[in-house]
Amino acid sequence: MPALSAYPVSGLNGTVRVPGDKSVSHRSLMLAALAVGVTRIEGLLEGEDVLATAAAMRALGADVNRLDDGSWTVSGRGVGGLVEPSSVIDMGNAGTGVRLLMGLVATHPITCTFTGDASLSRRPMERVMTPLRRFGTVFTAREGGLLPITVKGAVNPVPIRAEMTVPSAQVKSAVLLAGLNTPGETSVIEKEATRDHTENMLRHFGAEIVTEPNPGGGVLIRLSGQPELTATDIIVPADISSAAFPIVAALITPGSDVTISAVGLNPLRAGLIDTLKDMGADLVVENMRTEGGEPVGDIRVRTSRLKGIDVPASRAPSMIDEYPVLSVAAAFAGGTTRMTGLAELRVKESDRLAAMVKGLTACGVTVRSGDDWMEVDGADRAPKGGCMIDVDLDHRIAMSFLVLGNAAEKPVAIDDAAAIATSFPGFADLMNAIGADIREEQA
Ligand code: S3P
């Protein structure tokens, strides 16, 4: 895949719509495949991760059709109706896809093998297998609990109450999805609330699911098993995790005024907005409305003089995917930005904490870090840039450094742009349409 370089530009201007939310897109295909009837999905993210989930749902027996850009239908098989796939399911780079699917098939009487790319094959899967085994599911994994993994689904699953040991919506969702084809009540206790798209969408399809305060702290989520899910229409909001790139780009590039329309603003996802405002960003959310059961708004952002702040660890679950690009914003701010509670960043598509420290340092930024924290010293002006970043199959690292390059003193290159298509197909074209200068470099 080509290397890309971002050259410094003088301003970004215009209105854009970024692709559909990745979390919502995966879940819409999965739940539609378990519903009775035909679900119509609008605004589906057609990135590689979600396309891998679409192919997986076909392999598991659902009828999945693309009608037009972002417009899909799924004819479901009913809860418990998934069939054994005839070959291995390759989930590519998709961590959410594979972890949620492991939950879905865990309580079907079928055997299913999942594999993935080099990045997915080094990510921890034990965190989902540990609770899922309690339903009666048997897993065969590579040493260390890594993919490829064969799931032998429980024939007579028993419901569980799972206490989350890591703040992970993927683990929570895997348990809830396994609970769907399990008689009785499956419940999850979360100490720290994580994105609740699975719960919202289960409710939207007619499942009985309740979230209440847990007597011992945190929240208790209770799902009644074996509901009949009814096909319904879904509108996927634009992904705030993708919007984060043009948002930060506009903040740090002089002379910018950009609006990103119809962005999903689920409060358990919107921590970046609060953080950037705390840093002094000129950012306003306009035209708040509800679309497809999720809050949505247009975000207008103008070049701002940012200041370094302490980002509270409690905010991490609501902006976990945004720390790479936040640390780019921090590099342009006046003063130090301290980010804590970042342990989960080490087990994303790459070790994002290490990747940001290494890349920012190469761009001339002073950074300090520990196991689960990072401090970025902003110099109140553009960093030097002028380097090549190894993105290690990580889409968000790739896009973060292209955003930095747009506003640095010298261009910034990434070694491999391929991963960007997992979540944000058309990223470079969209950015160039508002005034960025992202170019393919000839070898
Ligand atoms: C996701 C949950 C988060 C996030 C990922 C999407 C989801 O992962 O990083 O990009 O859709 O549930 P964790 O559950 O591992 O925190």
Residues whose N, C-alpha, C, O or C-beta is under 5 A from the ligand:
A	BS01	S3P	S23 T96 P167 S168 A169 Q170 V171 I320 D321
